Amino acid sequence: MVAVSIVIPVYNIEKYLPICLDSIINQTFTDFEVICVNDGSKDNSLKILEEYAKRDFRIKVISQENGGSGSARNNGLKNAQGKYIQFLDGDDYFELQMLETLYNLAEKHNAEIAICSSKKVDDEGNITETKNPNSPLNLSLIPFNKVFNYKDFPEDIFSLTGTAPWNKLYLREMLLKNDLKFPRLTGPDDLCFVHMAIVCAEKIVAIDDEFINYRFNRPNSVQTYRANYTIDIVKASLYIKDFLQKKGIYNFLEKAFMNATITAIRWETTLCNDEQYQKFLKDLKELMPNDWQIFSSALRADFITPEYLQNYIGEKKVYLWGASIFIKGVLEKEENKNPNILGIIDRNEASWGKDFCGYKIYSPEVLKTSPADVLVTIYRNHELAYDSIKKELRETIPSVNVLPNIFVR
């Protein structure tokens, strides 16, 4: 038995695959096997895999007809022999100490899941986001280097560790014992798997080291077309609910489940254009004709328009807090730049100084030298962060006034 089985779904990623594989075979930890599942690639991905397999005996190649990343991961898991399983994506790449650190972390704490953080990079590998306080890990809630499980966080467990399967090292025995697999969904299959694994693990441990370089919104990735399948996020939520009910823990975790579901639907619908969103609403009402309204608070805040924003701000001089997809969609519809918006505040260091819909992005530090009111415009699914941001600014820069929550009419 090897220590770790690394499962990589591969589909038409010839541009990125060598960088990914090099970052694995050069890891400081060497006791692993790499199971690459070619998911019906039509480019040179299979050829690249076969060349690497000839050079390194630890690399194994399995081919299947195209069935999606979840199907490929299931196939890899079925063929894995390691004590632990690490799911990775072939368009990402990894810091060389990732496996060693996560393996030692899991062994030290006898944990079924060991977790690290990640940073986002663009198609060329330039860092676009680092140390995000909410993603992939909730930096304010998660107890780093300490064992925990769902019983410790009955209201927040699904918002602690992110929904990506690839920043987690799993004990294979735990996955097999609970018959955990990726359901056939476009996009949220990973959310299902992660949420189910999190509630099955008795011991989870996490660190905030960013060991994974995650290519976000690369061309032709599932992220770029998943808006056509937005209804799958509701199907995923119902799948998870059924799993929790069968385990007899749904009532205990109902608040955490609903919070996670609302957050997930809100995120998925931000990716939709108007036509895709209307299709989602139609699909939702057909899927849940009698009780679709339980998710009404997750539906888009379409009332926030450039006109709404302008009226909300009035004649105050403000910084908008949060360079999110949501507020980008509002600002892009502006006919004229609002002179009362002095810029955008964002914690993402990689974005500082860049243009955002005609406004400059600043560090929160700018408020110390250029005091103004602050309007929080982060994702609606993070609206609970409003009070914590207000408290933080009151303690650190008391001269700054935080305007009322933009989502409260």
N, C-alpha and C positions, 0 to 999 in steps of 0.2 A: 504493500500500500504506500502510495506517495502521500506527502503531507497535504498538498493543495492541488485540486483540479481547477484549472482556469477555463471557463466555458465562454467562447466568443462566437456570437452569431455574425455571419459575414454575408453581405449582399451588396454587390456593386460598389466596393469601396477601395478600388485599386490605388487611388491617389494616397490614401491614408494608411493602408494596411502595413507597409514596411515600417513606418514610424512606430505604429502600435506594437508590432511583433518585436522590433528591436528593443523597445522599452520593457518588454517582458523577459526576453531571453538574457538580458543584461542585468536582471534584478540581483540584488545582494543576497537574496534567498534563492536557493537552487533546487530544493526538493519539491518539484511540481511537475505536472503534466499540463499541456495546453490542448484543449479539445476545440478545434475550429470547425464550426458547422457551416459549410457552404450552402446557403439558402437559395439555390438556383441562380447564382450570379451569371450575368451575361457579359461581363467585362473580363479583365484578366485576374480577378481576385483568386479564382481557383488555382491558376498557374502560379501565382505568387505563394499561395499556401503550400503547394506541392514542393516548390523550390526550398522554402524554409524547412519543411518536414525532412527533406533530404539532408539538410545541414545540421539539424538538431533533432535527436531522437525523441525529445520530450514533446514534440509537436505532432499531434494526430489530426488527420483531416477526415471529416465525414461530409458526404454530400447528400442533399435531399432536394425534392421539388420545392419551389418557393411556397412557404407557408407562414412567413412572418417571423419576427425576432423571437416571439414567445414560443412558437413551435420549435425553432432552432435551439433555444435554450433548454426546452424540455428534452430534446434529443440528446443534447450534450450532457445534461444531468443524468439521463438514463445510462450513458456510457462512462460516467465518471467513476474513478476508483479512490479519490483522495479522501482524507479525513475531513477536510474542509472544502467548500465550494466557493469560488470567486467568479462572479459573472462580470465580464468586461465587454465593452463595445469596441469593434475594430476600427472605428474612426477616432477614438480617443487615444491618449498616451499617458504614461504613468511615471511618477517619480521612482527612481531605482530602489528605494528602501521601502516601498509600499508593502510588498508581501511580507518581508521580514518583520516589519513593525506590527502589522495586523495579526500575523501568526503568533508572534510572541505575546501580543496583547490578549488574544483569545486563550492561549495556553496558561498565561499567568492568572487569569481570572476564571478559568474553566467555563468560558462563556460560549453560548451557542451562536451568538452574533457579535462580531467586532466591526466597528464602523469608523471610517475616516471622512474627511471633508474633501471638497473639490473646488476648483476655480474654472471659470468659463473662458474659453479661447475662441477666436474666430476661425474662419476657414484656413488661414495661413499660420495659425498658432499664436497670434497676438492676444495677450490677456485682455479680456473685456469686462471681467467681474471677479473680484476677490474679496474674501472676508465678508460676504453678504450675511447680515445678522439673522436672516430668516431662511436661507437656502444654501446648501441642502440641509444644514443642521440649524436648529433653533438655538442660537448661542446663548440666549438669556435663560433658557429653561433646562437644557440638557446637562446632566451631571457628568462632566468629563472625568475619565479614569476611575469611575465608580460604577459598580454593577447596579443595574436597575431592570425592571420589567413593567408590563402594562399595569400591574396592580399599584405601582407607585405613582402613576399618572393617569387616573381614570378619566380625566377630562381633556388631556393633551397628548396622549401617547402617539396618535397618528400625525401629529404636527412636529414631532421632535427630530426625526432622523431623515426626512426626505423620502420621496417615493421611488427614487432610482434604485435598481437592484445592484448596481455596479460599485457602490461605495461601501459594500458590506461583505464580510467574510462569514459564511454560514457553516455550521457543523452539519455535514451531510446526513448523519444519523438522525438529526432533528427534522430535516426536510423529508427524509424517507418515512420516518415514523408518522408524520402528519400528512403524508401523501400530497405534499405541496407541489403544484404545477402552475404554469402560466396559462390562464384561460385564453381562448381565441377571441381577442379584441384588438382593435387598431388603436394603439397608444396606451390606454390605461391597463393593459395586461400586467405591466410591471407594478403599477400601483396595487393591484389585487394581490400579487405575489408578496410584495413587501409588507403590506398591512397584515396579511395572514401569518407570515413568518414572525413578525414582531410580537403578535399575541401568543404564538406557540413557544417562544423562547423564554426560559426561566431566568436566564442571565444574559444581559446585553451590556456591552461596554463600548464607549466611544471616545475618540480623540478629535481635536479640531485641526490637525495637520492636513493641509491641502495636497494630498498625494495623487490626485487625478486631474488631468487636464481634459476638460469636457468641451467638445466642439458643439456649440449651441447654435441651432438654426442653420446648420450647413446646408448647401444646396442638395435637394433630393433626399433629405433625411425624413423620417416619419413626422418630425415636428412640422415640416413644411406642408404636409397635406392632411394632417389629422383633423383639421377643422371640418373636413367633409364627413367625418365620423364622430361628431361631437356627442351624439346620443350614446356612444359607447361608454362615456364616463358615468352615465346614469346606470347603464347595465352593469358596469363594474361595481358601483356602489351597492346595487341589489345583490350582486354575487357575494360581496363581502358581508353584507347583512345576514344573508343566509348562512354563511360560514360561522359567523359569531353566534347566531341562534343555535346552530347545531352543537357548538362547543358550550352552550349554556352561559355565555358571558355577555350577550347583547345588552341586557338591561343594565349591567354594570358599566358598559362602555357606550351607552346610547348617546350621551352628550358628545363624547370624543368622536363617535362615528358621524353624527350630524354636522359637527364643526368641520370635520375633514371633507365630508361630502359637499357642503356648501362652498368651501374653499376650492375644491377641485372643479366643480361646475363653473364657478366664477372665473377660474383661470382658463378653462377650456373655451368658454364663450368669448373671452377677450381675443382669441385667435380667429374668430369668425368674422367674415364680412357680413353685410346686411342679409344677403341671400342665404348664406350658410346658417345664420342665426335663426331666420324664419323657418328654415328646414328643421333645425334642432327643436324649436318650439312645437312644430307639427309632430315630429317624431316622439317628443316627450308626452304629448297628450294622447297619442296612439298607444304608447307603451304603458302609460299609467293613467287611463281615462278617468278613473274615479278619485285618484289621490295625487295627481301631479302637482297640486298646489302646495304640497308640503315642502317643495323646493322653490317656492316663489321668491324667497329672500335671496336666492342664488342668482336670479335672473339679472340681466344687464342693467346698469344704472344709466339708461339712455337719456335720462333727464339732464345729465351733465353735458352741456353743450358750450361752445365758446361764449354764447350770450349769457348762459347761466353763470359761467365762471366770471365773466366781466361784471355782472351785477353783484355776484357774491363778494368780489374784491372791492368794488366801488372805487373810491379815490385813494384807498390805502396803498402804500408801497409794500410789496410783498415778495418773498421768495416762495416758490412752490417746492414742497418737500417730496422728492421721489421722482426719478426719471423712469417711469413705468410705461409699459405698452398701453395701459389704460389712458393715462393723461396725454400720451403721444397722440392717441386717436382723437382726442379733443383738440389739442393745439394745432394739429395738422389741418383742421377745418377752419381755423381762424382766417378771415380775410385780411386783417391787419394785425400786426404784432401789438400786444397790449403794453403800453409804456409803463404801466404800474407794476408789471411783473419784472423784477430786477434780475431774475435768473432761476435756476433749478438747484436745489440742494440734494446731494446724493452721497451716501456713504461709500459707494463703489469707487475706490481709488483710480481704477483704470479709466473711468469716465471723466475725471476732473479736467476741465479746460476744453472739453469737446462741445460741439454745437448740438443742441437738442431742439428741433423745430424753431430755429431762429433765436433761441435763448442759450446762454452759456451755463454749463454745469459747474457747480462749485462744491468744495468741501464744506461741512458744517462750520468749520473754523471761520468762514467768511462772515458769519453773523457777529463775531466779536469785533470786527473792524467796520462792518457795514450793517449796522442794526436796522432791522425792518420787521414787519409782521411775517409770520410763517403760516402758510396754508398747506396742510397735509393732504397730498394727492396720491399717496401710494395705492397699490391695488386694493380694491374693495375687500378682497379676501384677507387683507392684513389690517382691516379697519380697527381691530382690537388693539393694534399697536399705537393708535392715536393717543390714548391716555399715557402710555409709557414715554412716547416722544415728548408730550407736553410736560411730563414730570421731569424728564431729563433736561430739557431746555430751561425749565424753571430753576433747576438746581445749578446748571452750568453757566447759563447766560440769562440771568433774570430780567434783563432789559428787553428781551425779545417777547413779543406777545404771539401766542399761538391762536389763530382764528378758530372758530367752531368747525367741527367735522364737516367736510364738504359733502358727505353723503347724507347729512341730516337736513331735510327740507323743512 
